[in-house]
Amino acid sequence: MRPEALNSLFIEVDALEGVGPKLRRPLEKLGLTRIRDLAYHLPDRFVERRAVDNLDEAGAGENIIVSLTVREHRASSGRGPFRALAEDRLGNICALTYFGRASYTARKVLPVGQARWVAGRLDQYGQMLQIVHPEHVSESTSAPMGQLREAVYPLSEGLTQGRVSALVQQALKALPEMPEWIEPGLMERMKWPVWREALIEAHKGANASARDRLAYDELLANALALMLVRESNRTQRGTPLAGDGSLRAKLRLPFALTGAQTRSISEIEGDMAQESPMLRLLQGDVGSGKTVVALSAMMIAVEAGAQAAMLAPTEILARQHHETLTRMAQGTGVEIALLTGRDKGRARESILMGLLDGSIDIVVGTHAIFQDTVSYRNLALVVIDEQHRFGVGQRLMLARKGRRTPHTLAMTATPIPRTLTLAQYGEMEVSRLDELPPGRQAIDTRVVSVERLGDVVGALERHVESGQQAYWVCPMVRESESDDLAAAEARFAALKARFGDHVVLLHGQLKPEVKDAAMERFASGEAKLLVATTVIEVGVDVPNATLMVIEQAERFGLAQLHQLRGRVGRGSEKSTCLLLRGPALSETARQRLALMRETQDGFRLAEEDLVLRGGGELLGTRQSGDTPFRIASLEQIQKLLPLAHDDARLLIERDGGLAGARGNAARLLLYLFERDWGVQLLRGG
């Protein structure tokens, strides 16, 4: 149960003045559904304005507040702008310019002959001064004087800065006083404000101390929750699993195990032999052989007389895994089943019965394998692929499916910088596959201007005619009026006109059966070209596909580009990745693409990407493996996470955990940041 002290923060935004169904929709797009969300909706930046007596005191490009008297309205024909010509007290003329629908309201707020206080950016247009779309127009002095420093908030369509600011102020007034959960010595050393004051100050200005305090709270909540998971796991009783190696010896592996694979399997085998349930993360670069390691772990469970389950985030990936595991386990006598949400009727009943009576040893599937209707005879190992797609809370739910807490092996193909591994997987031991299997060839990576699109399509035609296959990845599904990103559907139509039925389309908005049919045609070799969005980022394995074209490559993050490139180079033929870039590149995008040409080491790319992005805004598509934090920036994570980790350990080991005085405050913190799954692990939590 959430502590009563927090109830006022979790009230729905509908309770605020001025919020109705129409306003709720754009608020929901920003994740602003409760008072707490608005309080933590921190400004992106602040606009600093200067109040001037007249326009001679201001310079072009400056944000000002000035009193102007409207002298004339000038409306343009057609879709031209509306201008209200106004003068300051010295007679200097300034055009207050509006475009589109704003022109209608401008006439009302700027009546001829009336003086108004105007706030906005002063610019020069030809020989005339102008302010385009003044940010504020007021009859009295008091309102604009309160806007000398104004917060600029992230918005969605249907919201204005004024509306969001007003709602945030209502939310801040509802903030209760909170007991302190940060270690007193650290609070004093860092000179941080108390929680309520920090939130209020963060909305007033670029207060680094207040921002750091709020980021630290988020990091501490996460570190403490993960530590509670780890502590709880040590007290759980699992099933010690010791295999005899008989089934693993029969596996048909595609290559000899690398040193990293052998080391990881040994670490996993050691964990599974313990009564405390394993909680381990397997990090492996693209093509490093994680599936072989996972299969070895599942075979240990089967050798010990237990069952194993493998969870994949998408149906495409689940089917891919099932096919790969079945191929490698052929001849072992191990029964491997596939269960997804689409399985119905007798087929589904047969699988459910096999899991219940133990005749199915390993099941692969989506979240369907852990629904309430699915029961196991003796589930002792859970393998979770693409771990970042599943929260810790979901993983804890899966653990309840065994007689005792199953061993858990989580896997991720997204290389994560060491800086962030602790933040995301602090409750887990970590194994790294940092070697590629023998025979994996380097992928020839080139950056090509979109102006050479015709040459690329010509090269693609020659590639397909030679009997090989290719991917063409676009950043979005459909074109939109507000964005010039390439659209998969438009590109598919253009390439289909050239290549006919040899082209198939794959994106997340297609029906499951349509996606499966497209993937089946491509995997079988019937289709030669797969046009897709990033839905193919992980798991898709077609050895005959040796060309990857990524359109608008500068829009993607390094980790995502690396994952996409990893879809080729999986067979014996030489593979190529073409990064199609737009005509204008930022310096960061230029460095990203240069790094892609330079290296195929995913762990190095992850570290470099962290350096390039720093604490600033993400220039590329938000990528898998990014931080799980809303408040803390990458820069703050690097600076404050070690402190938060040490503080969490102090709380558990020295201060009595959640039972002591500081622990009661920390319990509020966990619920505040919705890390309460850490609390639920405790008795009476």
Phi, psi and omega in degrees: 000135178292135179301142182302327183301339183261355186305320182296335181279340183256015173290141181294150182295343178303335182287346181279151180296129176092359181260116176235185181305322183294320181279333183297324183299307179294332176294320179297325179299331178266003182076022183258085183247345182227166179304318180303318182297318179293319180299326180265008177277082189281149180297146173289322184196180178231138175265124177261124180244155177240131177280127180238151179284327180205170186289340177295336182278351185250156177247156178299138181090358183266143174273120187228166167233127185212151177270125181229147176251126184286129181250331187201145172256132177233113179259135178272158176281155178066227183261018180293171183283161170258134180235133170254115179276125183227156181233150176275186186288347176265356180095004176292133182266139177223134177270125174263106195254133180230145177241155174063215186296335181300338181300325183292317180284335181299321180300323183285319184277347181235066181292142180298136178089354182255144177273140178221146171274125185241132176243132179172184181267124180275126179229166178256126177238100187064236179267000187247143171282145177210155171236114181274128181046070177313138185284331178214140173228127185218150177279329184255165181284328191296318183298306182293330180294337176280359183245025176295326170236121185231134178288141175246114186260152169299137184235164166233166183302131181103356179243149175240161178301317182298318182293314180297317180301317180296320179291321178299317180297322175297318180296319182295328178292338181272000184291128176277167170283145181235146171292158185274128179258349179276143180304128188305318180298320179293318178303315182292318182295320183276348181056045180274147174286164175292166190305308185296317180295322180298317180295316180296315182294326181295337178269351182267328183189177182284067184274100186297322181296316179295317180298317180296320179299315181293321177295320180297319178305314181296317180293321179294318179301316181293314181297318181293317180297316180295323179293323177295323176299314181297315180297317180296321182298326181293337182266350181284153174257118176255195179248113177298129183240118178235111180273159180261000177084357186295320180282321180298329180293338182267355183296142177263085184278143183287345180199165177293145181296141175280168177300321181294321178294315179300316180296316182294318179298320179296318179296318180294317180299320178296318179296316185291340179282350182270157177285326175294131183298138176295142173221090188228142176255130175254109178263125180219136178292168179306126176077014184275354175093039179295323184298322179296318179296316180298318179296320178299318179297318181292326178293326176300317179298317182292319177301329181273006176086018182244178178250159177227151178229139179241121184257126177243151185284338181227158180294322179302314182291323179298316180294321178299313180298317182300317180295316182294314181295318180298319180296315183287333183265006182301130179092356180272342184084002180279130182270118181243124183245158176244130179226119177232175180295343183274346181288125183229170170060218187297322181300316180293316181300322180296318179293316180300320179293320179296324177290324183287321182268356175089002180287339172264123184274319184227134175239138178242138178179186176273194181304346179302334184287353180238020176290161183302330183282353183260121179236151183240151176287316182200072180283119184235353178216131174242125175252125181246115180270149184052061187307327184295345179279351183237134179281165179299321179301319178296319182295322178295326178295320181296327184295341183280358183279344181268164174300314171243173181298120181291156168292146181234126173243113177261143181232146172219136177266359179267109178301130183246128177304146181303329179302324186262345183300317180296324182292324185264330188228039184296342182269358188245152164282154185235132170245141182239130171264097184251021174233147174264145178301154179297145177095347178288120183273151174294145180264126179288110185251126181229148176255125185232135178291144179297341177296340179261027182304319179300318178296321181295316180295323177296317178295323178298319180297317179295322180297314181293320180297335180282356177099001181263168184246167184210156172250148171227113186254133177242154184285341181212171185279306183235154174290147174234159183296332186266003186216145181255016180296146177299144181248134182300319182294319179292318180294321178301315181299318181293317182285329177294325178297332181270319189250357177065219186286000178284355183252136174234157183244139179219120172208167189293342183270357178282155176294148183307317182292329178289318178298315181298318181296318179296315182293323180295317179297321182285315181297326181282346181093356179295319174263140185261339185226127178250114175265127189209166167267195183286010175301338180268011185303323182231150166088330184289126187227098178233097186304330182281353177275112188237009177226129177238123174249123179244111183277144183054048186299333182293344182277349183263155172282163182300316183299320181289319176301317181296318178297316181295317178300328181291354176287341176251176182077024185256001179238198183273343182278153178293139183241155183229142174237120180255120179262102181279119183249155177284176184289332182243127181239136171286165180297322179296316179297320179299316180294321178301309183294326177295319179295323178297323177290326190281323188217155174241015177277105184299325180291322176293318179299321179296317179294317181294322180297321179297319179294316182296318182284327181052217179266005186273195186281150177285121181275336181261181174301137179301130192247156177301144180089359175294172185292150179273019187251145179260326184265311186288129175277168178301320179297317180291325178299313181298323184278321192253342184299316178302321178296316181296321181295316179294321180296318179297320179295319177301317182299318182283315188273331184249323190260016173083017179063217182277001182273335183282183181297311178292330179296324177296322176292320180296329177298319175299319180299316181298318178290324180300319181261015176054040170254032187288351173299336175292325179288321186298339181287339182275148177297130180075009181290000000 
